[in-house]
Amino acid sequence: MNERKTAKARVSLGKTVFLVTAILIIWSGSAAAQQSLRDVAKEYGSDWLAGRWTATTDDGTTILLVYKWELDGHLMTADFKMGEYASRGMIFYVPGEEKATQVSVDNRGGRTKGTWEAQDGKLVSKSERVDAEGNVRKSATVYSKVDAKTIKIALYGLDQDGELNDEPWFTMDFNRKAGKTSKETDTPAGESQKKSN
């Protein structure tokens, strides 16, 4: 009977030592300040993307883009809403690479993976979207800062080598929209809801 208690105590002590060691490794790893996505964006002068941006199509449909810093600048969330279509993504920086990574999902069962790079004062996002039926579409979005309140977004196709086509499919200006002053926020689907206190 004492042998069983001793064996249980050893197992319990072993688990505790393992847990404490894991916590210490995590804490010591985070103590070495890793460069955040926001740090990289500032370094390249591309931190202007953060904010709420809107545009209106020729048929009167409003497009809403919201880029928001999270987790002390290590993550940027990206929300897109156009008509009934909505998507939410996460953009993050992987140290040692010259680009950021994005993953997104949408309300139609699609998923997107992509990369972001700063090129000649612009931001270039290359992505591959897989829809609910498994169809794949590759494209690139180029973001250009016009002024403090305006950005130009151009959507391009990609060739077999992953390079942008010569001409964009379309371009559109987006205007910075002031943040909401009430207690309402946009949900991932873009529907307004009250924040709970």
Z-matrix of the N, CA and C atoms (Angstrom, degrees):
N
C 1 1.442
C 2 1.513 1 110.21
N 3 1.340 2 117.61 1 -42.25
C 4 1.456 3 121.14 2 179.45
C 5 1.520 4 111.05 3 -66.66
N 6 1.337 5 116.27 4 -31.89
C 7 1.465 6 119.71 5 178.28
C 8 1.519 7 110.51 6 -64.44
N 9 1.340 8 117.77 7 -39.20
C 10 1.467 9 121.11 8 178.64
C 11 1.528 10 110.85 9 -64.27
N 12 1.325 11 116.67 10 -44.90
C 13 1.463 12 120.58 11 179.04
C 14 1.522 13 110.17 12 -62.38
N 15 1.311 14 117.05 13 -41.00
C 16 1.462 15 121.62 14 179.65
C 17 1.523 16 110.03 15 -65.06
N 18 1.330 17 117.26 16 -42.13
C 19 1.468 18 121.29 17 179.26
C 20 1.521 19 109.90 18 -64.45
N 21 1.350 20 118.49 19 -43.18
C 22 1.463 21 121.59 20 177.98
C 23 1.518 22 110.78 21 -63.40
N 24 1.308 23 117.04 22 -40.02
C 25 1.466 24 120.98 23 179.41
C 26 1.524 25 110.16 24 -64.27
N 27 1.350 26 117.22 25 -40.37
C 28 1.476 27 120.69 26 178.54
C 29 1.531 28 110.49 27 -63.77
N 30 1.340 29 116.80 28 -44.07
C 31 1.466 30 120.92 29 179.32
C 32 1.521 31 109.66 30 -62.79
N 33 1.333 32 116.79 31 -45.98
C 34 1.458 33 120.86 32 179.97
C 35 1.524 34 110.71 33 -62.55
N 36 1.320 35 117.13 34 -43.34
C 37 1.466 36 121.36 35 178.41
C 38 1.526 37 110.04 36 -64.44
N 39 1.328 38 117.05 37 -40.02
C 40 1.467 39 121.00 38 178.44
C 41 1.520 40 111.34 39 -62.77
N 42 1.332 41 117.91 40 -42.45
C 43 1.465 42 121.68 41 177.86
C 44 1.524 43 110.75 42 -63.73
N 45 1.326 44 116.63 43 -41.63
C 46 1.461 45 120.86 44 -179.67
C 47 1.521 46 110.70 45 -64.21
N 48 1.336 47 116.90 46 -44.95
C 49 1.467 48 120.69 47 178.73
C 50 1.531 49 109.95 48 -62.11
N 51 1.322 50 117.62 49 -42.73
C 52 1.467 51 121.73 50 178.34
C 53 1.525 52 110.76 51 -60.78
N 54 1.335 53 117.04 52 -46.37
C 55 1.460 54 122.01 53 -179.17
C 56 1.528 55 110.86 54 -62.61
N 57 1.326 56 117.57 55 -46.55
C 58 1.468 57 121.00 56 179.21
C 59 1.524 58 110.25 57 -62.42
N 60 1.324 59 117.84 58 -41.93
C 61 1.468 60 121.26 59 178.49
C 62 1.519 61 110.89 60 -62.65
N 63 1.335 62 117.43 61 -43.15
C 64 1.466 63 120.91 62 178.92
C 65 1.520 64 111.02 63 -62.37
N 66 1.329 65 117.24 64 -43.11
C 67 1.466 66 120.75 65 178.72
C 68 1.519 67 110.75 66 -62.96
N 69 1.320 68 117.44 67 -43.29
C 70 1.474 69 120.56 68 179.32
C 71 1.529 70 111.45 69 -63.51
N 72 1.321 71 117.51 70 -38.47
C 73 1.475 72 120.95 71 177.92
C 74 1.518 73 110.12 72 -64.89
N 75 1.321 74 117.00 73 -44.08
C 76 1.471 75 120.44 74 179.35
C 77 1.517 76 110.10 75 -62.91
N 78 1.339 77 117.37 76 -46.02
C 79 1.469 78 120.57 77 -179.44
C 80 1.517 79 111.47 78 -63.98
N 81 1.336 80 117.28 79 -42.92
C 82 1.467 81 118.86 80 -178.43
C 83 1.521 82 110.51 81 -68.78
N 84 1.342 83 117.33 82 -33.76
C 85 1.461 84 120.57 83 177.39
C 86 1.513 85 111.83 84 -66.85
N 87 1.329 86 117.01 85 -37.89
C 88 1.458 87 119.01 86 -179.75
C 89 1.513 88 111.62 87 -79.25
N 90 1.314 89 117.65 88 -16.76
C 91 1.469 90 119.99 89 178.62
C 92 1.521 91 110.91 90 -67.69
N 93 1.325 92 116.97 91 -32.84
C 94 1.468 93 120.61 92 175.33
C 95 1.522 94 106.10 93 -77.17
N 96 1.317 95 116.96 94 99.93
C 97 1.465 96 122.20 95 -172.23
C 98 1.516 97 111.63 96 -57.08
N 99 1.306 98 115.26 97 114.98
C 100 1.457 99 122.07 98 177.85
C 101 1.517 100 108.43 99 -84.77
N 102 1.311 101 116.25 100 139.66
C 103 1.455 102 120.22 101 178.74
C 104 1.521 103 109.31 102 -63.93
N 105 1.334 104 116.32 103 130.69
C 106 1.454 105 120.75 104 -177.31
C 107 1.525 106 110.59 105 -90.93
N 108 1.322 107 115.45 106 166.47
C 109 1.458 108 121.45 107 175.68
C 110 1.527 109 109.65 108 -59.95
N 111 1.333 110 117.21 109 -39.97
C 112 1.465 111 120.33 110 179.46
C 113 1.528 112 110.91 111 -63.50
N 114 1.348 113 117.69 112 -39.45
C 115 1.466 114 121.11 113 176.29
C 116 1.531 115 110.67 114 -59.62
N 117 1.337 116 115.72 115 -44.56
C 118 1.464 117 120.47 116 -179.73
C 119 1.529 118 109.88 117 -65.63
N 120 1.343 119 116.86 118 -42.57
C 121 1.465 120 120.76 119 179.62
C 122 1.530 121 110.68 120 -60.88
N 123 1.330 122 117.24 121 -42.86
C 124 1.472 123 120.69 122 177.83
C 125 1.520 124 110.64 123 -64.23
N 126 1.323 125 116.20 124 -42.38
C 127 1.472 126 121.28 125 -179.83
C 128 1.529 127 111.33 126 -57.98
N 129 1.329 128 117.16 127 -39.09
C 130 1.463 129 121.82 128 -179.46
C 131 1.528 130 112.77 129 -92.98
N 132 1.337 131 117.26 130 3.50
C 133 1.458 132 120.44 131 179.31
C 134 1.512 133 113.74 132 67.46
N 135 1.332 134 116.66 133 30.77
C 136 1.466 135 119.77 134 -177.25
C 137 1.525 136 112.39 135 -119.64
N 138 1.325 137 117.74 136 21.48
C 139 1.453 138 120.48 137 178.86
C 140 1.534 139 111.86 138 -77.26
N 141 1.330 140 117.49 139 -0.38
C 142 1.463 141 122.99 140 178.35
C 143 1.529 142 112.56 141 -67.49
N 144 1.317 143 118.13 142 -15.05
C 145 1.459 144 120.48 143 -177.12
C 146 1.529 145 112.67 144 -67.79
N 147 1.326 146 117.13 145 -31.07
C 148 1.468 147 120.06 146 -177.60
C 149 1.525 148 110.15 147 -59.92
N 150 1.333 149 116.03 148 132.57
C 151 1.456 150 121.10 149 178.48
C 152 1.514 151 111.63 150 140.77
N 153 1.326 152 114.81 151 -172.13
C 154 1.466 153 122.62 152 -179.55
C 155 1.519 154 107.51 153 -107.86
N 156 1.323 155 116.84 154 128.32
C 157 1.469 156 122.44 155 -176.86
C 158 1.525 157 109.68 156 -127.87
N 159 1.332 158 116.49 157 138.33
C 160 1.458 159 119.69 158 178.69
C 161 1.527 160 110.67 159 -132.27
N 162 1.318 161 113.98 160 153.00
C 163 1.464 162 122.14 161 174.37
C 164 1.520 163 106.90 162 -147.94
N 165 1.333 164 115.72 163 161.42
C 166 1.458 165 121.00 164 178.14
C 167 1.519 166 108.80 165 -125.93
N 168 1.331 167 116.34 166 129.79
C 169 1.462 168 121.09 167 179.26
C 170 1.521 169 109.82 168 -75.59
N 171 1.337 170 116.42 169 170.73
C 172 1.468 171 121.63 170 179.58
C 173 1.527 172 112.52 171 -59.21
N 174 1.343 173 116.38 172 -30.38
C 175 1.468 174 118.66 173 -179.64
C 176 1.532 175 112.82 174 -89.26
N 177 1.347 176 116.84 175 7.54
C 178 1.459 177 120.77 176 175.29
C 179 1.512 178 115.57 177 91.29
N 180 1.331 179 118.55 178 3.56
C 181 1.463 180 122.05 179 178.76
C 182 1.533 181 109.29 180 -75.10
N 183 1.321 182 116.30 181 132.81
C 184 1.461 183 121.35 182 178.09
C 185 1.525 184 109.89 183 -88.47
N 186 1.322 185 115.00 184 136.29
C 187 1.466 186 121.59 185 174.65
C 188 1.518 187 106.76 186 -111.72
N 189 1.327 188 116.69 187 130.30
C 190 1.462 189 122.30 188 178.87
C 191 1.520 190 109.01 189 -119.78
N 192 1.326 191 116.18 190 127.39
C 193 1.462 192 123.50 191 173.81
C 194 1.522 193 107.38 192 -120.19
N 195 1.320 194 117.14 193 130.57
C 196 1.461 195 121.04 194 177.28
C 197 1.522 196 107.95 195 -128.96
N 198 1.331 197 115.91 196 117.80
C 199 1.465 198 122.40 197 175.43
C 200 1.515 199 107.20 198 -112.09
N 201 1.333 200 116.51 199 121.67
C 202 1.467 201 120.97 200 -172.78
C 203 1.527 202 110.60 201 -133.28
N 204 1.346 203 115.82 202 132.69
C 205 1.459 204 121.17 203 176.34
C 206 1.525 205 109.73 204 -73.11
N 207 1.318 206 116.49 205 138.60
C 208 1.465 207 123.53 206 177.50
C 209 1.527 208 108.12 207 -137.11
N 210 1.320 209 116.24 208 165.83
C 211 1.472 210 123.31 209 173.19
C 212 1.532 211 112.32 210 49.13
N 213 1.320 212 115.73 211 54.34
C 214 1.467 213 122.58 212 177.65
C 215 1.521 214 112.55 213 55.35
N 216 1.314 215 117.02 214 34.85
C 217 1.464 216 121.14 215 176.45
C 218 1.513 217 114.89 216 84.34
N 219 1.318 218 118.46 217 2.42
C 220 1.465 219 120.63 218 178.48
C 221 1.523 220 111.64 219 -82.05
N 222 1.325 221 116.62 220 -11.41
C 223 1.459 222 121.40 221 -177.53
C 224 1.521 223 108.74 222 -140.93
N 225 1.327 224 115.34 223 141.25
C 226 1.461 225 120.95 224 169.92
C 227 1.519 226 106.64 225 -121.15
N 228 1.328 227 116.34 226 126.76
C 229 1.455 228 119.13 227 174.46
C 230 1.521 229 107.98 228 -88.46
N 231 1.310 230 116.18 229 147.99
C 232 1.458 231 122.30 230 -178.12
C 233 1.524 232 108.54 231 -130.80
N 234 1.333 233 115.95 232 113.52
C 235 1.459 234 121.37 233 178.30
C 236 1.522 235 108.92 234 -111.37
N 237 1.335 236 115.77 235 136.86
C 238 1.462 237 122.68 236 179.60
C 239 1.518 238 107.92 237 -129.36
N 240 1.331 239 116.99 238 134.47
C 241 1.465 240 121.34 239 178.47
C 242 1.513 241 108.01 240 -141.09
N 243 1.332 242 116.53 241 126.79
C 244 1.457 243 122.60 242 176.20
C 245 1.520 244 107.40 243 -146.42
N 246 1.338 245 116.18 244 110.29
C 247 1.456 246 119.55 245 -176.24
C 248 1.515 247 110.13 246 60.59
N 249 1.328 248 116.55 247 -127.25
C 250 1.462 249 121.62 248 -179.86
C 251 1.529 250 112.65 249 -86.91
N 252 1.325 251 116.92 250 -7.77
C 253 1.469 252 120.73 251 -177.49
C 254 1.522 253 110.12 252 -89.02
N 255 1.334 254 116.80 253 137.06
C 256 1.464 255 121.97 254 177.60
C 257 1.513 256 109.77 255 -146.22
N 258 1.325 257 115.87 256 147.13
C 259 1.466 258 120.24 257 174.78
C 260 1.518 259 109.44 258 -142.96
N 261 1.315 260 115.46 259 157.59
C 262 1.462 261 122.32 260 176.16
C 263 1.518 262 107.79 261 -135.36
N 264 1.335 263 114.36 262 134.43
C 265 1.450 264 119.55 263 -179.80
C 266 1.512 265 112.89 264 -135.28
N 267 1.318 266 114.75 265 168.79
C 268 1.454 267 122.94 266 175.64
C 269 1.526 268 107.56 267 -127.21
N 270 1.330 269 115.61 268 133.32
C 271 1.457 270 121.52 269 177.31
C 272 1.524 271 106.69 270 -117.52
N 273 1.328 272 116.56 271 131.42
C 274 1.456 273 119.77 272 -178.79
C 275 1.522 274 109.51 273 -145.10
N 276 1.320 275 115.65 274 157.34
C 277 1.460 276 122.74 275 -177.10
C 278 1.521 277 109.61 276 -102.46
N 279 1.326 278 116.24 277 133.53
C 280 1.454 279 121.74 278 176.18
C 281 1.529 280 107.17 279 -106.11
N 282 1.347 281 118.51 280 113.33
C 283 1.464 282 120.12 281 -178.67
C 284 1.529 283 111.49 282 -54.84
N 285 1.318 284 115.22 283 144.73
C 286 1.459 285 120.34 284 -179.77
C 287 1.512 286 113.30 285 91.41
N 288 1.334 287 117.66 286 -12.36
C 289 1.457 288 121.47 287 176.90
C 290 1.524 289 108.34 288 -107.82
N 291 1.288 290 117.45 289 155.16
C 292 1.457 291 121.97 290 -179.25
C 293 1.519 292 112.36 291 -94.25
N 294 1.317 293 116.36 292 16.87
C 295 1.463 294 119.83 293 -178.87
C 296 1.513 295 110.34 294 -148.17
N 297 1.309 296 114.89 295 162.91
C 298 1.463 297 121.57 296 176.05
C 299 1.527 298 108.43 297 -99.34
N 300 1.314 299 116.31 298 160.78
C 301 1.458 300 122.97 299 -178.74
C 302 1.522 301 109.20 300 -114.04
N 303 1.343 302 116.03 301 144.48
C 304 1.461 303 120.65 302 176.15
C 305 1.517 304 109.64 303 -129.91
N 306 1.328 305 115.06 304 140.87
C 307 1.462 306 122.37 305 170.32
C 308 1.522 307 106.69 306 -129.76
N 309 1.343 308 116.73 307 139.72
C 310 1.466 309 121.38 308 -177.25
C 311 1.519 310 109.94 309 -143.74
N 312 1.323 311 114.85 310 157.02
C 313 1.461 312 122.28 311 170.49
C 314 1.525 313 107.39 312 -132.52
N 315 1.341 314 116.30 313 158.18
C 316 1.458 315 118.70 314 178.92
C 317 1.525 316 110.88 315 -131.05
N 318 1.330 317 115.11 316 172.89
C 319 1.463 318 120.61 317 -175.10
C 320 1.530 319 112.98 318 -81.04
N 321 1.337 320 117.18 319 9.67
C 322 1.468 321 120.77 320 175.97
C 323 1.529 322 111.80 321 -115.28
N 324 1.330 323 115.41 322 13.93
C 325 1.457 324 119.65 323 178.50
C 326 1.513 325 114.37 324 86.09
N 327 1.320 326 117.76 325 7.55
C 328 1.461 327 121.17 326 179.13
C 329 1.515 328 112.13 327 -87.22
N 330 1.310 329 114.68 328 159.95
C 331 1.465 330 121.06 329 176.59
C 332 1.521 331 108.34 330 -140.28
N 333 1.325 332 115.17 331 147.52
C 334 1.460 333 120.72 332 -176.21
C 335 1.516 334 109.90 333 -133.48
N 336 1.339 335 115.91 334 140.26
C 337 1.465 336 122.49 335 171.58
C 338 1.514 337 106.56 336 -124.97
N 339 1.320 338 115.64 337 144.32
C 340 1.453 339 117.10 338 179.81
C 341 1.510 340 113.15 339 -165.71
N 342 1.334 341 114.79 340 -179.58
C 343 1.452 342 122.33 341 178.64
C 344 1.527 343 109.71 342 -130.31
N 345 1.320 344 115.74 343 155.53
C 346 1.459 345 123.45 344 177.45
C 347 1.520 346 108.86 345 -124.27
N 348 1.338 347 115.94 346 138.16
C 349 1.461 348 121.54 347 176.22
C 350 1.521 349 109.42 348 -140.31
N 351 1.323 350 116.02 349 149.26
C 352 1.460 351 120.93 350 171.45
C 353 1.526 352 107.22 351 -92.33
N 354 1.342 353 116.39 352 127.36
C 355 1.471 354 121.35 353 -179.74
C 356 1.521 355 109.42 354 -139.66
N 357 1.327 356 116.91 355 117.62
C 358 1.466 357 121.91 356 175.17
C 359 1.526 358 112.73 357 52.46
N 360 1.335 359 117.83 358 45.20
C 361 1.456 360 122.09 359 178.21
C 362 1.516 361 114.46 360 78.09
N 363 1.317 362 117.27 361 3.89
C 364 1.468 363 121.57 362 179.61
C 365 1.522 364 108.93 363 -117.34
N 366 1.322 365 115.76 364 162.81
C 367 1.460 366 121.57 365 172.97
C 368 1.518 367 108.11 366 -107.58
N 369 1.326 368 116.63 367 131.13
C 370 1.456 369 121.73 368 -179.42
C 371 1.529 370 108.38 369 -119.62
N 372 1.323 371 114.77 370 121.51
C 373 1.455 372 121.37 371 178.07
C 374 1.529 373 108.28 372 -112.46
N 375 1.326 374 116.47 373 115.95
C 376 1.471 375 121.26 374 175.93
C 377 1.522 376 107.58 375 -104.22
N 378 1.335 377 116.00 376 132.09
C 379 1.462 378 118.01 377 -174.67
C 380 1.517 379 112.41 378 -142.25
N 381 1.332 380 113.01 379 160.95
C 382 1.466 381 121.74 380 175.57
C 383 1.521 382 106.61 381 -127.90
N 384 1.339 383 116.09 382 118.21
C 385 1.467 384 121.09 383 -179.99
C 386 1.525 385 108.91 384 -106.03
N 387 1.318 386 114.74 385 133.25
C 388 1.466 387 121.66 386 174.91
C 389 1.519 388 106.63 387 -113.94
N 390 1.344 389 117.66 388 118.86
C 391 1.463 390 119.85 389 -178.87
C 392 1.528 391 110.60 390 -81.64
N 393 1.319 392 116.62 391 178.83
C 394 1.466 393 121.98 392 -175.59
C 395 1.523 394 112.64 393 -60.99
N 396 1.352 395 117.30 394 -26.11
C 397 1.467 396 120.93 395 179.13
C 398 1.518 397 112.45 396 -89.21
N 399 1.326 398 118.25 397 -2.58
C 400 1.460 399 121.54 398 178.85
C 401 1.522 400 114.30 399 94.01
N 402 1.333 401 117.88 400 3.61
C 403 1.470 402 120.58 401 177.45
C 404 1.530 403 110.02 402 -72.63
N 405 1.330 404 116.38 403 138.47
C 406 1.465 405 122.12 404 -176.28
C 407 1.521 406 109.80 405 -109.32
N 408 1.349 407 115.33 406 136.64
C 409 1.463 408 120.99 407 175.98
C 410 1.518 409 108.32 408 -135.39
N 411 1.329 410 115.70 409 124.49
C 412 1.461 411 121.24 410 178.89
C 413 1.521 412 109.04 411 -104.67
N 414 1.328 413 116.02 412 136.75
C 415 1.458 414 120.56 413 179.59
C 416 1.520 415 109.91 414 -154.18
N 417 1.317 416 115.24 415 172.20
C 418 1.466 417 121.57 416 176.68
C 419 1.514 418 108.34 417 -135.48
N 420 1.315 419 115.45 418 143.10
C 421 1.458 420 122.05 419 176.62
C 422 1.518 421 107.63 420 -119.26
N 423 1.333 422 116.08 421 128.93
C 424 1.466 423 121.20 422 179.77
C 425 1.522 424 107.90 423 -111.88
N 426 1.344 425 115.35 424 124.15
C 427 1.456 426 123.05 425 -179.68
C 428 1.526 427 108.44 426 -106.33
N 429 1.332 428 116.97 427 126.46
C 430 1.458 429 122.44 428 178.25
C 431 1.517 430 109.33 429 -124.53
N 432 1.319 431 116.34 430 134.12
C 433 1.458 432 120.02 431 177.12
C 434 1.524 433 108.46 432 -82.76
N 435 1.333 434 117.10 433 121.79
C 436 1.460 435 122.22 434 176.78
C 437 1.523 436 108.66 435 -87.99
N 438 1.340 437 116.24 436 -52.18
C 439 1.461 438 122.73 437 174.51
C 440 1.528 439 107.06 438 -156.80
N 441 1.330 440 118.19 439 -171.90
C 442 1.465 441 121.70 440 -175.31
C 443 1.522 442 112.91 441 -61.50
N 444 1.337 443 117.40 442 -22.35
C 445 1.465 444 120.17 443 -175.88
C 446 1.520 445 113.76 444 -115.82
N 447 1.334 446 117.92 445 3.45
C 448 1.464 447 120.36 446 -175.82
C 449 1.522 448 111.15 447 -139.64
N 450 1.335 449 115.91 448 136.45
C 451 1.459 450 121.18 449 169.74
C 452 1.523 451 108.02 450 -127.36
N 453 1.316 452 115.97 451 151.97
C 454 1.464 453 122.12 452 175.80
C 455 1.524 454 106.94 453 -109.14
N 456 1.327 455 115.47 454 132.13
C 457 1.460 456 121.01 455 178.85
C 458 1.514 457 108.26 456 -119.54
N 459 1.336 458 115.93 457 128.68
C 460 1.463 459 122.30 458 178.64
C 461 1.524 460 108.40 459 -121.63
N 462 1.325 461 116.27 460 134.36
C 463 1.466 462 122.18 461 179.52
C 464 1.526 463 109.02 462 -106.03
N 465 1.335 464 116.11 463 127.42
C 466 1.469 465 123.05 464 -177.11
C 467 1.523 466 110.78 465 -121.17
N 468 1.305 467 116.04 466 152.78
C 469 1.451 468 121.65 467 165.97
C 470 1.524 469 107.86 468 -82.81
N 471 1.320 470 117.08 469 163.97
C 472 1.461 471 122.26 470 178.08
C 473 1.518 472 109.61 471 -116.72
N 474 1.345 473 116.40 472 141.79
C 475 1.456 474 119.15 473 176.93
C 476 1.527 475 110.01 474 -82.33
N 477 1.337 476 116.54 475 -174.80
C 478 1.471 477 121.41 476 -176.37
C 479 1.519 478 112.86 477 -63.08
N 480 1.356 479 117.17 478 -24.50
C 481 1.457 480 121.17 479 -179.86
C 482 1.528 481 112.39 480 -92.41
N 483 1.327 482 116.83 481 4.22
C 484 1.451 483 120.55 482 -179.89
C 485 1.519 484 113.67 483 81.35
N 486 1.338 485 116.73 484 15.67
C 487 1.464 486 121.04 485 178.25
C 488 1.521 487 110.25 486 -95.06
N 489 1.328 488 115.86 487 151.80
C 490 1.462 489 120.85 488 -179.62
C 491 1.519 490 111.20 489 -66.26
N 492 1.338 491 116.36 490 140.86
C 493 1.457 492 120.78 491 171.93
C 494 1.530 493 108.70 492 -62.93
N 495 1.340 494 116.51 493 161.95
C 496 1.461 495 120.80 494 -176.95
C 497 1.522 496 112.71 495 -63.59
N 498 1.313 497 117.84 496 -38.92
C 499 1.464 498 121.89 497 -176.44
C 500 1.528 499 110.19 498 -118.18
N 501 1.340 500 117.48 499 141.29
C 502 1.476 501 119.44 500 177.44
C 503 1.519 502 111.56 501 -73.37
N 504 1.327 503 115.98 502 155.47
C 505 1.454 504 120.95 503 173.52
C 506 1.520 505 109.64 504 -67.69
N 507 1.344 506 115.65 505 -40.24
C 508 1.467 507 120.57 506 175.15
C 509 1.521 508 109.08 507 -163.96
N 510 1.331 509 115.89 508 161.64
C 511 1.465 510 122.34 509 173.30
C 512 1.522 511 108.45 510 -130.95
N 513 1.320 512 115.79 511 152.52
C 514 1.458 513 120.40 512 -179.26
C 515 1.521 514 109.21 513 -152.95
N 516 1.334 515 116.47 514 141.11
C 517 1.456 516 121.67 515 174.61
C 518 1.522 517 109.47 516 -88.48
N 519 1.333 518 115.72 517 137.45
C 520 1.460 519 122.97 518 175.91
C 521 1.517 520 108.10 519 -116.93
N 522 1.326 521 116.78 520 140.37
C 523 1.461 522 122.04 521 179.65
C 524 1.513 523 110.21 522 -107.72
N 525 1.343 524 114.35 523 141.21
C 526 1.465 525 119.34 524 178.19
C 527 1.528 526 108.58 525 -67.22
N 528 1.305 527 115.15 526 133.76
C 529 1.454 528 121.62 527 179.45
C 530 1.524 529 107.40 528 -109.83
N 531 1.328 530 117.10 529 132.47
C 532 1.461 531 120.64 530 178.92
C 533 1.519 532 109.96 531 -60.32
N 534 1.338 533 116.25 532 147.25
C 535 1.459 534 121.21 533 177.89
C 536 1.507 535 110.64 534 -63.90
N 537 1.319 536 116.51 535 155.76
C 538 1.465 537 120.98 536 -178.49
C 539 1.527 538 109.61 537 -69.63
N 540 1.300 539 116.58 538 136.28
C 541 1.455 540 121.40 539 178.82
C 542 1.514 541 111.67 540 -95.79
N 543 1.325 542 117.64 541 -15.40
C 544 1.464 543 120.13 542 178.05
C 545 1.512 544 109.49 543 -87.62
N 546 1.311 545 116.34 544 -173.39
C 547 1.461 546 119.97 545 179.42
C 548 1.515 547 111.61 546 -90.79
N 549 1.342 548 117.43 547 20.94
C 550 1.452 549 120.59 548 178.84
C 551 1.515 550 109.92 549 -97.73
N 552 1.316 551 116.19 550 146.44
C 553 1.458 552 122.03 551 177.27
C 554 1.515 553 108.80 552 -135.60
N 555 1.319 554 116.23 553 164.70
C 556 1.461 555 120.36 554 174.96
C 557 1.509 556 108.93 555 -88.41
N 558 1.312 557 116.61 556 133.16
C 559 1.449 558 121.54 557 174.51
C 560 1.530 559 107.24 558 -81.83
N 561 1.334 560 119.00 559 169.31
C 562 1.460 561 119.90 560 178.27
C 563 1.521 562 112.66 561 -55.31
N 564 1.324 563 117.66 562 -30.25
C 565 1.458 564 119.78 563 178.82
C 566 1.518 565 111.41 564 -86.53
N 567 1.340 566 116.61 565 0.42
C 568 1.444 567 121.19 566 176.32
C 569 1.509 568 114.28 567 85.03
N 570 1.325 569 117.92 568 2.46
C 571 1.443 570 120.31 569 179.79
C 572 1.513 571 108.52 570 -83.76
N 573 1.330 572 116.91 571 137.21
C 574 1.447 573 121.01 572 -177.69
C 575 1.524 574 110.23 573 -76.67
N 576 1.335 575 115.52 574 138.79
C 577 1.449 576 119.71 575 177.24
C 578 1.514 577 109.04 576 -146.04
N 579 1.334 578 116.75 577 156.91
C 580 1.465 579 122.07 578 177.94
C 581 1.511 580 109.25 579 -80.17
N 582 1.349 581 115.63 580 139.53
C 583 1.456 582 120.06 581 174.07
C 584 1.527 583 108.58 582 -74.90
N 585 1.312 584 115.72 583 141.04
C 586 1.453 585 118.26 584 175.99
C 587 1.515 586 108.75 585 -90.72
N 588 1.310 587 116.79 586 138.33
C 589 1.483 588 121.53 587 -178.61
C 590 1.493 589 110.71 588 -89.82
